[in-house]
């Protein structure tokens, strides 16, 4: 069994989730059940899918959860762009999140390839 807390991809995704929660804390109240919820769930989903996949013995099952984590990272990418375009986050916050998401997506791709 893998220990997800030891994986750099999980550590990075968890740190990204904390950044997303901080960035969304100032979103308009009317977005609490809209974009705020969506962006937080997609960021949480990345780390959670990596952690859940670690609970399976089979590499095939693990890779399935890594694929879901990658999909959630893509969803998060879309949400932060929308947040910037709606004026909910600054350009600098957007760029910081964008760099981290892109790096994480690349890491997920390489990591998945390494266990195939």
N, CA, C and O atoms as a printed pandas DataFrame, in Angstrom:
     atom_number atom_name residue_name chain_id  residue_number  x_coord  y_coord  z_coord
0              1         N          UNK        A               1    0.838   -1.180    0.000
1              2        CA          UNK        A               1    0.000    0.000    0.000
2              3         C          UNK        A               1    0.889    1.252    0.000
3              4         O          UNK        A               1    1.895    1.314    0.706
4              5         N          UNK        A               2    0.500    2.232   -0.796
5              6        CA          UNK        A               2    1.271    3.472   -0.906
6              7         C          UNK        A               2    0.836    4.467    0.172
7              8         O          UNK        A               2   -0.330    4.500    0.566
8              9         N          UNK        A               3    1.768    5.260    0.633
9             10        CA          UNK        A               3    1.449    6.327    1.576
10            11         C          UNK        A               3    1.339    7.630    0.784
11            12         O          UNK        A               3    2.347    8.205    0.375
12            13         N          UNK        A               4    0.110    8.085    0.574
13            14        CA          UNK        A               4   -0.099    9.262   -0.273
14            15         C          UNK        A               4    0.617   10.502    0.265
15            16         O          UNK        A               4    1.017   11.367   -0.515
16            17         N          UNK        A               5    0.782   10.598    1.575
17            18        CA          UNK        A               5    1.411   11.786    2.171
18            19         C          UNK        A               5    2.885   11.911    1.789
19            20         O          UNK        A               5    3.468   12.990    1.896
20            21         N          UNK        A               6    3.481   10.817    1.346
21            22        CA          UNK        A               6    4.888   10.837    0.932
22            23         C          UNK        A               6    5.067   11.208   -0.539
23            24         O          UNK        A               6    6.187   11.470   -0.977
24            25         N          UNK        A               7    3.986   11.231   -1.296
25            26        CA          UNK        A               7    4.069   11.532   -2.727
26            27         C          UNK        A               7    4.133   13.041   -2.963
27            28         O          UNK        A               7    3.303   13.794   -2.453
28            29         N          UNK        A               8    5.115   13.466   -3.733
29            30        CA          UNK        A               8    5.254   14.882   -4.055
30            31         C          UNK        A               8    4.016   15.403   -4.775
31            32         O          UNK        A               8    3.606   16.541   -4.546
32            33         N          UNK        A               9    3.417   14.593   -5.638
33            34        CA          UNK        A               9    2.223   15.055   -6.358
34            35         C          UNK        A               9    1.063   15.311   -5.401
35            36         O          UNK        A               9    0.279   16.237   -5.612
36            37         N          UNK        A              10    0.947   14.502   -4.356
37            38        CA          UNK        A              10   -0.115   14.756   -3.370
38            39         C          UNK        A              10    0.209   16.012   -2.570
39            40         O          UNK        A              10   -0.670   16.843   -2.340
40            41         N          UNK        A              11    1.459   16.158   -2.147
41            42        CA          UNK        A              11    1.861   17.336   -1.367
42            43         C          UNK        A              11    1.597   18.625   -2.148
43            44         O          UNK        A              11    1.096   19.604   -1.595
44            45         N          UNK        A              12    1.942   18.612   -3.439
45            46        CA          UNK        A              12    1.714   19.788   -4.292
46            47         C          UNK        A              12    0.223   20.050   -4.475
47            48         O          UNK        A              12   -0.219   21.199   -4.443
48            49         N          UNK        A              13   -0.548   18.988   -4.667
49            50        CA          UNK        A              13   -1.987   19.173   -4.866
50            51         C          UNK        A              13   -2.662   19.663   -3.589
51            52         O          UNK        A              13   -3.602   20.454   -3.650
52            53         N          UNK        A              14   -2.194   19.203   -2.444
53            54        CA          UNK        A              14   -2.746   19.651   -1.166
54            55         C          UNK        A              14   -2.423   21.133   -0.941
55            56         O          UNK        A              14   -3.282   21.904   -0.512
56            57         N          UNK        A              15   -1.183   21.517   -1.233
57            58        CA          UNK        A              15   -0.782   22.925   -1.112
58            59         C          UNK        A              15   -1.604   23.804   -2.055
59            60         O          UNK        A              15   -1.988   24.917   -1.696
60            61         N          UNK        A              16   -1.870   23.304   -3.254
61            62        CA          UNK        A              16   -2.693   24.034   -4.216
62            63         C          UNK        A              16   -4.114   24.215   -3.681
63            64         O          UNK        A              16   -4.704   25.284   -3.842
64            65         N          UNK        A              17   -4.657   23.195   -3.056
65            66        CA          UNK        A              17   -5.995   23.293   -2.469
66            67         C          UNK        A              17   -6.039   24.404   -1.423
67            68         O          UNK        A              17   -6.990   25.185   -1.385
68            69         N          UNK        A              18   -5.027   24.476   -0.588
69            70        CA          UNK        A              18   -4.973   25.539    0.419
70            71         C          UNK        A              18   -4.907   26.916   -0.242
71            72         O          UNK        A              18   -5.535   27.864    0.230
72            73         N          UNK        A              19   -4.149   27.026   -1.333
73            74        CA          UNK        A              19   -4.068   28.293   -2.071
74            75         C          UNK        A              19   -5.425   28.672   -2.658
75            76         O          UNK        A              19   -5.819   29.838   -2.639
76            77         N          UNK        A              20   -6.131   27.677   -3.178
77            78        CA          UNK        A              20   -7.444   27.926   -3.773
78            79         C          UNK        A              20   -8.432   28.398   -2.708
79            80         O          UNK        A              20   -9.191   29.340   -2.937
80            81         N          UNK        A              21   -8.426   27.753   -1.558
81            82        CA          UNK        A              21   -9.326   28.178   -0.476
82            83         C          UNK        A              21   -9.034   29.620   -0.062
83            84         O          UNK        A              21   -9.952   30.400    0.189
84            85         N          UNK        A              22   -7.759   29.961    0.006
85            86        CA          UNK        A              22   -7.392   31.335    0.358
86            87         C          UNK        A              22   -7.863   32.313   -0.719
87            88         O          UNK        A              22   -8.423   33.364   -0.408
88            89         N          UNK        A              23   -7.636   31.963   -1.982
89            90        CA          UNK        A              23   -8.014   32.841   -3.093
90            91         C          UNK        A              23   -9.524   33.029   -3.192
91            92         O          UNK        A              23   -9.988   34.094   -3.600
92            93         N          UNK        A              24  -10.292   32.013   -2.827
93            94        CA          UNK        A              24  -11.752   32.097   -2.957
94            95         C          UNK        A              24  -12.434   32.663   -1.715
95            96         O          UNK        A              24  -13.649   32.863   -1.714
96            97         N          UNK        A              25  -11.678   32.920   -0.674
97            98        CA          UNK        A              25  -12.289   33.414    0.572
98            99         C          UNK        A              25  -12.928   34.792    0.408
99           100         O          UNK        A              25  -13.797   35.172    1.193
100          101         N          UNK        A              26  -12.504   35.531   -0.599
101          102        CA          UNK        A              26  -13.064   36.867   -0.823
102          103         C          UNK        A              26  -14.051   36.911   -1.993
103          104         O          UNK        A              26  -14.453   37.995   -2.417
104          105         N          UNK        A              27  -14.442   35.755   -2.515
105          106        CA          UNK        A              27  -15.423   35.725   -3.604
106          107         C          UNK        A              27  -16.750   36.300   -3.106
107          108         O          UNK        A              27  -17.031   36.262   -1.908
108          109         N          UNK        A              28  -17.562   36.832   -4.016
109          110        CA          UNK        A              28  -18.868   37.363   -3.614
110          111         C          UNK        A              28  -19.720   36.294   -2.920
111          112         O          UNK        A              28  -19.673   35.116   -3.276
112          113         N          UNK        A              29  -20.486   36.723   -1.938
113          114        CA          UNK        A              29  -21.334   35.796   -1.168
114          115         C          UNK        A              29  -22.307   35.034   -2.069
115          116         O          UNK        A              29  -22.609   33.870   -1.807
116          117         N          UNK        A              30  -22.797   35.678   -3.125
117          118        CA          UNK        A              30  -23.763   35.001   -4.007
118          119         C          UNK        A              30  -23.135   33.841   -4.782
119          120         O          UNK        A              30  -23.848   33.044   -5.392
120          121         N          UNK        A              31  -21.815   33.745   -4.758
121          122        CA          UNK        A              31  -21.123   32.650   -5.443
122          123         C          UNK        A              31  -20.826   31.461   -4.526
123          124         O          UNK        A              31  -20.223   30.482   -4.966
124          125         N          UNK        A              32  -21.239   31.533   -3.262
125          126        CA          UNK        A              32  -20.902   30.476   -2.300
126          127         C          UNK        A              32  -21.365   29.092   -2.771
127          128         O          UNK        A              32  -20.673   28.098   -2.549
128          129         N          UNK        A              33  -22.526   29.027   -3.417
129          130        CA          UNK        A              33  -23.024   27.745   -3.919
130          131         C          UNK        A              33  -22.766   27.587   -5.416
131          132         O          UNK        A              33  -23.168   26.593   -6.022
132          133         N          UNK        A              34  -22.103   28.558   -5.997
133          134        CA          UNK        A              34  -21.783   28.528   -7.418
134          135         C          UNK        A              34  -20.307   28.282   -7.640
135          136         O          UNK        A              34  -19.785   27.204   -7.357
136          137         N          UNK        A              35  -19.647   29.305   -8.152
137          138        CA          UNK        A              35  -18.239   29.161   -8.530
138          139         C          UNK        A              35  -17.333   28.859   -7.336
139          140         O          UNK        A              35  -16.380   28.089   -7.465
140          141         N          UNK        A              36  -17.618   29.455   -6.179
141          142        CA          UNK        A              36  -16.783   29.185   -4.998
142          143         C          UNK        A              36  -16.787   27.701   -4.672
143          144         O          UNK        A              36  -15.738   27.097   -4.448
144          145         N          UNK        A              37  -17.978   27.123   -4.649
145          146        CA          UNK        A              37  -18.114   25.693   -4.354
146          147         C          UNK        A              37  -17.440   24.843   -5.425
147          148         O          UNK        A              37  -16.726   23.892   -5.107
148          149         N          UNK        A              38  -17.663   25.179   -6.683
149          150        CA          UNK        A              38  -17.099   24.401   -7.792
150          151         C          UNK        A              38  -15.573   24.409   -7.789
151          152         O          UNK        A              38  -14.936   23.366   -7.936
152          153         N          UNK        A              39  -15.001   25.586   -7.621
153          154        CA          UNK        A              39  -13.540   25.698   -7.672
154          155         C          UNK        A              39  -12.899   24.982   -6.487
155          156         O          UNK        A              39  -11.845   24.360   -6.621
156          157         N          UNK        A              40  -13.545   25.077   -5.331
157          158        CA          UNK        A              40  -13.013   24.387   -4.152
158          159         C          UNK        A              40  -13.137   22.876   -4.302
159          160         O          UNK        A              40  -12.219   22.137   -3.944
160          161         N          UNK        A              41  -14.260   22.417   -4.827
161          162        CA          UNK        A              41  -14.432   20.968   -4.999
162          163         C          UNK        A              41  -13.457   20.407   -6.027
163          164         O          UNK        A              41  -12.918   19.318   -5.834
164          165         N          UNK        A              42  -13.223   21.135   -7.112
165          166        CA          UNK        A              42  -12.280   20.615   -8.114
166          167         C          UNK        A              42  -10.860   20.575   -7.554
167          168         O          UNK        A              42  -10.113   19.641   -7.844
168          169         N          UNK        A              43  -10.476   21.570   -6.759
169          170        CA          UNK        A              43   -9.125   21.545   -6.182
170          171         C          UNK        A              43   -8.987   20.431   -5.150
171          172         O          UNK        A              43   -7.966   19.745   -5.102
172          173         N          UNK        A              44  -10.010   20.256   -4.329
173          174        CA          UNK        A              44   -9.991   19.187   -3.324
174          175         C          UNK        A              44   -9.965   17.819   -3.986
175          176         O          UNK        A              44   -9.333   16.887   -3.487
176          177         N          UNK        A              45  -10.650   17.707   -5.104
177          178        CA          UNK        A              45  -10.744   16.436   -5.818
178          179         C          UNK        A              45   -9.389   15.942   -6.317
179          180         O          UNK        A              45   -9.150   14.735   -6.368
180          181         N          UNK        A              46   -8.513   16.853   -6.680
181          182        CA          UNK        A              46   -7.187   16.443   -7.163
182          183         C          UNK        A              46   -6.457   15.669   -6.067
183          184         O          UNK        A              46   -6.031   14.533   -6.278
184          185         N          UNK        A              47   -6.315   16.288   -4.904
185          186        CA          UNK        A              47   -5.609   15.637   -3.787
186          187         C          UNK        A              47   -6.339   14.390   -3.309
187          188         O          UNK        A              47   -5.710   13.378   -3.002
188          189         N          UNK        A              48   -7.667   14.462   -3.244
189          190        CA          UNK        A              48   -8.454   13.332   -2.743
190          191         C          UNK        A              48   -8.354   12.117   -3.664
191          192         O          UNK        A              48   -8.290   10.985   -3.183
192          193         N          UNK        A              49   -8.341   12.334   -4.972
193          194        CA          UNK        A              49   -8.227   11.206   -5.900
194          195         C          UNK        A              49   -6.849   10.560   -5.833
195          196         O          UNK        A              49   -6.732    9.340   -5.951
196          197         N          UNK        A              50   -5.820   11.353   -5.647
197          198        CA          UNK        A              50   -4.479   10.780   -5.477
198          199         C          UNK        A              50   -4.452    9.931   -4.215
199          200         O          UNK        A              50   -3.955    8.805   -4.225
200          201         N          UNK        A              51   -4.988   10.474   -3.130
201          202        CA          UNK        A              51   -5.014    9.748   -1.854
202          203         C          UNK        A              51   -5.833    8.465   -1.966
203          204         O          UNK        A              51   -5.407    7.408   -1.500
204          205         N          UNK        A              52   -7.011    8.561   -2.584
205          206        CA          UNK        A              52   -7.859    7.370   -2.713
206          207         C          UNK        A              52   -7.189    6.304   -3.567
207          208         O          UNK        A              52   -7.237    5.119   -3.236
208          209         N          UNK        A              53   -6.569    6.717   -4.657
209          210        CA          UNK        A              53   -5.879    5.767   -5.522
210          211         C          UNK        A              53   -4.768    5.024   -4.808
211          212         O          UNK        A              53   -4.491    3.865   -5.115
212          213         N          UNK        A              54   -4.134    5.686   -3.858
213          214        CA          UNK        A              54   -3.065    5.047   -3.077
214          215         C          UNK        A              54   -3.590    3.906   -2.219
215          216         O          UNK        A              54   -2.820    3.041   -1.800
216          217         N          UNK        A              55   -4.869    3.895   -1.958
217          218        CA          UNK        A              55   -5.460    2.846   -1.131
218          219         C          UNK        A              55   -5.678    1.541   -1.861
219          220         O          UNK        A              55   -6.035    0.540   -1.240
220          221         N          UNK        A              56   -5.470    1.528   -3.162
221          222        CA          UNK        A              56   -5.657    0.315   -3.958
222          223         C          UNK        A              56   -4.309   -0.336   -4.250
223          224         O          UNK        A              56   -3.301    0.343   -4.447
224          225         N          UNK        A              57   -4.314   -1.640   -4.273
225          226        CA          UNK        A              57   -3.080   -2.393   -4.529
226          227         C          UNK        A              57   -2.696   -2.389   -6.005
227          228         O          UNK        A              57   -1.513   -2.355   -6.345
228          229         N          UNK        A              58   -3.686   -2.422   -6.868
229          230        CA          UNK        A              58   -3.446   -2.549   -8.297
230          231         C          UNK        A              58   -2.986   -1.224   -8.912
231          232         O          UNK        A              58   -3.563   -0.171   -8.640
232          233         N          UNK        A              59   -1.945   -1.290   -9.739
233          234        CA          UNK        A              59   -1.485   -0.103  -10.461
234          235         C          UNK        A              59   -2.554    0.416  -11.407
235          236         O          UNK        A              59   -2.672    1.624  -11.614
236          237         N          UNK        A              60   -3.333   -0.493  -11.983
237          238        CA          UNK        A              60   -4.395   -0.090  -12.902
238          239         C          UNK        A              60   -5.429    0.776  -12.185
239          240         O          UNK        A              60   -5.847    1.809  -12.707
240          241         N          UNK        A              61   -5.837    0.354  -10.998
241          242        CA          UNK        A              61   -6.794    1.151  -10.225
242          243         C          UNK        A              61   -6.173    2.481   -9.810
243          244         O          UNK        A              61   -6.828    3.522   -9.871
244          245         N          UNK        A              62   -4.926    2.446   -9.395
245          246        CA          UNK        A              62   -4.230    3.668   -9.002
246          247         C          UNK        A              62   -4.186    4.654  -10.170
247          248         O          UNK        A              62   -4.446    5.844   -9.993
248          249         N          UNK        A              63   -3.856    4.155  -11.362
249          250        CA          UNK        A              63   -3.782    5.008  -12.546
250          251         C          UNK        A              63   -5.144    5.605  -12.890
251          252         O          UNK        A              63   -5.220    6.731  -13.382
252          253         N          UNK        A              64   -6.213    4.862  -12.637
253          254        CA          UNK        A              64   -7.563    5.378  -12.885
254          255         C          UNK        A              64   -7.822    6.610  -12.009
255          256         O          UNK        A              64   -8.384    7.599  -12.480
256          257         N          UNK        A              65   -7.417    6.550  -10.749
257          258        CA          UNK        A              65   -7.602    7.689   -9.853
258          259         C          UNK        A              65   -6.668    8.847  -10.207
259          260         O          UNK        A              65   -7.028   10.011  -10.033
260          261         N          UNK        A              66   -5.485    8.533  -10.697
261          262        CA          UNK        A              66   -4.586    9.590  -11.167
262          263         C          UNK        A              66   -5.185   10.302  -12.380
263          264         O          UNK        A              66   -5.042   11.516  -12.528
264          265         N          UNK        A              67   -5.854    9.539  -13.244
265          266        CA          UNK        A              67   -6.526   10.137  -14.401
266          267         C          UNK        A              67   -7.654   11.060  -13.945
267          268         O          UNK        A              67   -7.847   12.132  -14.517
268          269         N          UNK        A              68   -8.398   10.649  -12.921
269          270        CA          UNK        A              68   -9.460   11.507  -12.387
270          271         C          UNK        A              68   -8.865   12.767  -11.756
271          272         O          UNK        A              68   -9.428   13.854  -11.884
272          273         N          UNK        A              69   -7.735   12.620  -11.080
273          274        CA          UNK        A              69   -7.060   13.781  -10.493
274          275         C          UNK        A              69   -6.641   14.761  -11.589
275          276         O          UNK        A              69   -6.773   15.975  -11.432
276          277         N          UNK        A              70   -6.142   14.226  -12.687
277          278        CA          UNK        A              70   -5.738   15.064  -13.812
278          279         C          UNK        A              70   -6.941   15.792  -14.409
279          280         O          UNK        A              70   -6.851   16.972  -14.750
280          281         N          UNK        A              71   -8.053   15.095  -14.531
281          282        CA          UNK        A              71   -9.281   15.721  -15.027
282          283         C          UNK        A              71   -9.749   16.841  -14.110
283          284         O          UNK        A              71  -10.184   17.893  -14.579
284          285         N          UNK        A              72   -9.662   16.616  -12.817
285          286        CA          UNK        A              72  -10.049   17.646  -11.848
286          287         C          UNK        A              72   -9.116   18.854  -11.928
287          288         O          UNK        A              72   -9.552   19.990  -11.743
288          289         N          UNK        A              73   -7.839   18.611  -12.202
289          290        CA          UNK        A              73   -6.885   19.715  -12.369
290          291         C          UNK        A              73   -7.243   20.551  -13.598
291          292         O          UNK        A              73   -7.109   21.774  -13.580
292          293         N          UNK        A              74   -7.697   19.894  -14.657
293          294        CA          UNK        A              74   -8.135   20.618  -15.853
294          295         C          UNK        A              74   -9.386   21.442  -15.556
295          296         O          UNK        A              74   -9.512   22.580  -16.007
296          297         N          UNK        A              75  -10.304   20.856  -14.795
297          298        CA          UNK        A              75  -11.513   21.580  -14.388
298          299         C          UNK        A              75  -11.129   22.811  -13.561
299          300         O          UNK        A              75  -11.673   23.896  -13.766
300          301         N          UNK        A              76  -10.203   22.638  -12.638
301          302        CA          UNK        A              76   -9.732   23.746  -11.806
302          303         C          UNK        A              76   -9.123   24.843  -12.668
303          304         O          UNK        A              76   -9.342   26.028  -12.413
304          305         N          UNK        A              77   -8.372   24.462  -13.668
305          306        CA          UNK        A              77   -7.760   25.409  -14.598
306          307         C          UNK        A              77   -8.833   26.297  -15.231
307          308         O          UNK        A              77   -8.673   27.515  -15.314
308          309         N          UNK        A              78   -9.912   25.682  -15.669
309          310        CA          UNK        A              78  -11.029   26.419  -16.268
310          311         C          UNK        A              78  -11.659   27.371  -15.249
311          312         O          UNK        A              78  -11.948   28.524  -15.570
312          313         N          UNK        A              79  -11.871   26.892  -14.031
313          314        CA          UNK        A              79  -12.512   27.706  -12.991
314          315         C          UNK        A              79  -11.674   28.922  -12.596
315          316         O          UNK        A              79  -12.219   29.998  -12.350
316          317         N          UNK        A              80  -10.354   28.754  -12.536
317          318        CA          UNK        A              80   -9.555   29.922  -12.138
318          319         C          UNK        A              80   -9.514   30.962  -13.253
319          320         O          UNK        A              80   -9.449   32.162  -12.985
320          321         N          UNK        A              81   -9.553   30.503  -14.499
321          322        CA          UNK        A              81   -9.612   31.450  -15.624
322          323         C          UNK        A              81  -10.908   32.253  -15.554
323          324         O          UNK        A              81  -10.903   33.474  -15.709
324          325         N          UNK        A              82  -12.012   31.554  -15.320
325          326        CA          UNK        A              82  -13.306   32.223  -15.202
326          327         C          UNK        A              82  -13.297   33.203  -14.029
327          328         O          UNK        A              82  -13.819   34.313  -14.134
328          329         N          UNK        A              83  -12.708   32.787  -12.924
329          330        CA          UNK        A              83  -12.628   33.653  -11.740
330          331         C          UNK        A              83  -11.865   34.940  -12.042
331          332         O          UNK        A              83  -12.252   36.022  -11.600
332          333         N          UNK        A              84  -10.791   34.810  -12.791
333          334        CA          UNK        A              84  -10.023   35.993  -13.190
334          335         C          UNK        A              84  -10.839   36.883  -14.115
335          336         O          UNK        A              84  -10.898   38.099  -13.930
336          337         N          UNK        A              85  -11.470   36.265  -15.114
337          338        CA          UNK        A              85  -12.227   37.038  -16.096
338          339         C          UNK        A              85  -13.443   37.733  -15.491
339          340         O          UNK        A              85  -13.886   38.766  -15.995
340          341         N          UNK        A              86  -13.979   37.169  -14.416
341          342        CA          UNK        A              86  -15.102   37.799  -13.712
342          343         C          UNK        A              86  -14.631   38.829  -12.683
343          344         O          UNK        A              86  -15.448   39.507  -12.061
344          345         N          UNK        A              87  -13.324   38.943  -12.508
345          346        CA          UNK        A              87  -12.770   39.917  -11.578
346          347         C          UNK        A              87  -12.756   39.462  -10.130
347          348         O          UNK        A              87  -12.603   40.277   -9.220
348          349         N          UNK        A              88  -12.917   38.152   -9.911
349          350        CA          UNK        A              88  -12.930   37.625   -8.540
350          351         C          UNK        A              88  -11.524   37.420   -7.980
351          352         O          UNK        A              88  -11.324   37.455   -6.766
352          353         N          UNK        A              89  -10.547   37.205   -8.874
353          354        CA          UNK        A              89   -9.150   37.103   -8.441
354          355         C          UNK        A              89   -8.304   38.023   -9.319
355          356         O          UNK        A              89   -8.651   38.310  -10.465
356          357         N          UNK        A              90   -7.211   38.467   -8.764
357          358        CA          UNK        A              90   -6.310   39.362   -9.499
358          359         C          UNK        A              90   -5.507   38.572  -10.536
359          360         O          UNK        A              90   -5.448   37.343  -10.508
360          361         N          UNK        A              91   -4.908   39.310  -11.428
361          362        CA          UNK        A              91   -4.050   38.689  -12.444
362          363         C          UNK        A              91   -2.878   37.961  -11.787
363          364         O          UNK        A              91   -2.503   36.871  -12.220
364          365         N          UNK        A              92   -2.303   38.554  -10.752
365          366        CA          UNK        A              92   -1.150   37.915  -10.094
366          367         C          UNK        A              92   -1.557   36.624   -9.382
367          368         O          UNK        A              92   -0.810   35.647   -9.404
368          369         N          UNK        A              93   -2.730   36.611   -8.754
369          370        CA          UNK        A              93   -3.229   35.380   -8.121
370          371         C          UNK        A              93   -3.498   34.329   -9.180
371          372         O          UNK        A              93   -3.164   33.157   -9.004
372          373         N          UNK        A              94   -4.108   34.756  -10.286
373          374        CA          UNK        A              94   -4.374   33.839  -11.392
374          375         C          UNK        A              94   -3.074   33.216  -11.891
375          376         O          UNK        A              94   -2.988   31.998  -12.051
376          377         N          UNK        A              95   -2.076   34.038  -12.132
377          378        CA          UNK        A              95   -0.802   33.536  -12.664
378          379         C          UNK        A              95   -0.139   32.558  -11.701
379          380         O          UNK        A              95    0.400   31.535  -12.124
380          381         N          UNK        A              96   -0.178   32.868  -10.418
381          382        CA          UNK        A              96    0.411   31.986   -9.408
382          383         C          UNK        A              96   -0.294   30.624   -9.407
383          384         O          UNK        A              96    0.354   29.577   -9.400
384          385         N          UNK        A              97   -1.621   30.656   -9.416
385          386        CA          UNK        A              97   -2.388   29.406   -9.439
386          387         C          UNK        A              97   -2.154   28.655  -10.745
387          388         O          UNK        A              97   -2.002   27.433  -10.747
388          389         N          UNK        A              98   -2.126   29.387  -11.848
389          390        CA          UNK        A              98   -1.933   28.781  -13.165
390          391         C          UNK        A              98   -0.602   28.040  -13.248
391          392         O          UNK        A              98   -0.542   26.923  -13.761
392          393         N          UNK        A              99    0.446   28.649  -12.751
393          394        CA          UNK        A              99    1.771   28.009  -12.747
394          395         C          UNK        A              99    1.722   26.711  -11.947
395          396         O          UNK        A              99    2.246   25.687  -12.385
396          397         N          UNK        A             100    1.095   26.756  -10.780
397          398        CA          UNK        A             100    1.023   25.566   -9.927
398          399         C          UNK        A             100    0.163   24.462  -10.536
399          400         O          UNK        A             100    0.497   23.282  -10.424
400          401         N          UNK        A             101   -0.930   24.835  -11.172
401          402        CA          UNK        A             101   -1.788   23.841  -11.824
402          403         C          UNK        A             101   -1.051   23.187  -12.987
403          404         O          UNK        A             101   -1.074   21.965  -13.132
404          405         N          UNK        A             102   -0.405   23.989  -13.805
405          406        CA          UNK        A             102    0.338   23.456  -14.952
406          407         C          UNK        A             102    1.442   22.512  -14.493
407          408         O          UNK        A             102    1.625   21.435  -15.061
408          409         N          UNK        A             103    2.171   22.920  -13.469
409          410        CA          UNK        A             103    3.234   22.070  -12.926
410          411         C          UNK        A             103    2.661   20.751  -12.398
411          412         O          UNK        A             103    3.221   19.683  -12.645
412          413         N          UNK        A             104    1.561   20.831  -11.685
413          414        CA          UNK        A             104    0.934   19.628  -11.135
414          415         C          UNK        A             104    0.437   18.704  -12.240
415          416         O          UNK        A             104    0.600   17.488  -12.144
416          417         N          UNK        A             105   -0.162   19.259  -13.280
417          418        CA          UNK        A             105   -0.650   18.429  -14.391
418          419         C          UNK        A             105    0.507   17.702  -15.074
419          420         O          UNK        A             105    0.383   16.529  -15.426
420          421         N          UNK        A             106    1.616   18.387  -15.261
421          422        CA          UNK        A             106    2.797   17.752  -15.853
422          423         C          UNK        A             106    3.319   16.638  -14.952
423          424         O          UNK        A             106    3.671   15.557  -15.424
424          425         N          UNK        A             107    3.363   16.913  -13.658
425          426        CA          UNK        A             107    3.837   15.905  -12.701
426          427         C          UNK        A             107    2.932   14.674  -12.704
427          428         O          UNK        A             107    3.419   13.545  -12.648
428          429         N          UNK        A             108    1.629   14.888  -12.769
429          430        CA          UNK        A             108    0.686   13.766  -12.821
430          431         C          UNK        A             108    0.916   12.929  -14.073
431          432         O          UNK        A             108    0.890   11.700  -14.018
432          433         N          UNK        A             109    1.141   13.600  -15.202
433          434        CA          UNK        A             109    1.383   12.898  -16.459
434          435         C          UNK        A             109    2.637   12.032  -16.365
435          436         O          UNK        A             109    2.610   10.851  -16.712
436          437         N          UNK        A             110    3.722   12.618  -15.899
437          438        CA          UNK        A             110    4.995   11.894  -15.784
438          439         C          UNK        A             110    4.879   10.754  -14.774
439          440         O          UNK        A             110    5.359    9.649  -15.026
440          441         N          UNK        A             111    4.249   11.019  -13.645
441          442        CA          UNK        A             111    4.104    9.995  -12.612
442          443         C          UNK        A             111    3.273    8.818  -13.128
443          444         O          UNK        A             111    3.619    7.660  -12.894
444          445         N          UNK        A             112    2.185    9.115  -13.824
445          446        CA          UNK        A             112    1.336    8.054  -14.382
446          447         C          UNK        A             112    2.120    7.214  -15.383
447          448         O          UNK        A             112    2.028    5.987  -15.376
448          449         N          UNK        A             113    2.887    7.869  -16.238
449          450        CA          UNK        A             113    3.723    7.141  -17.209
450          451         C          UNK        A             113    4.722    6.228  -16.504
451          452         O          UNK        A             113    5.019    5.137  -16.991
452          453         N          UNK        A             114    5.234    6.665  -15.374
453          454        CA          UNK        A             114    6.269    5.892  -14.678
454          455         C          UNK        A             114    5.733    4.610  -14.046
455          456         O          UNK        A             114    6.505    3.689  -13.778
456          457         N          UNK        A             115    4.433    4.535  -13.804
457          458        CA          UNK        A             115    3.891    3.312  -13.190
458          459         C          UNK        A             115    3.184    2.414  -14.187
459          460         O          UNK        A             115    2.665    1.363  -13.811
460          461         N          UNK        A             116    3.154    2.812  -15.459
461          462        CA          UNK        A             116    2.532    1.962  -16.487
462          463         C          UNK        A             116    3.389    0.752  -16.772
463          464         O          UNK        A             116    3.029   -0.077  -17.607
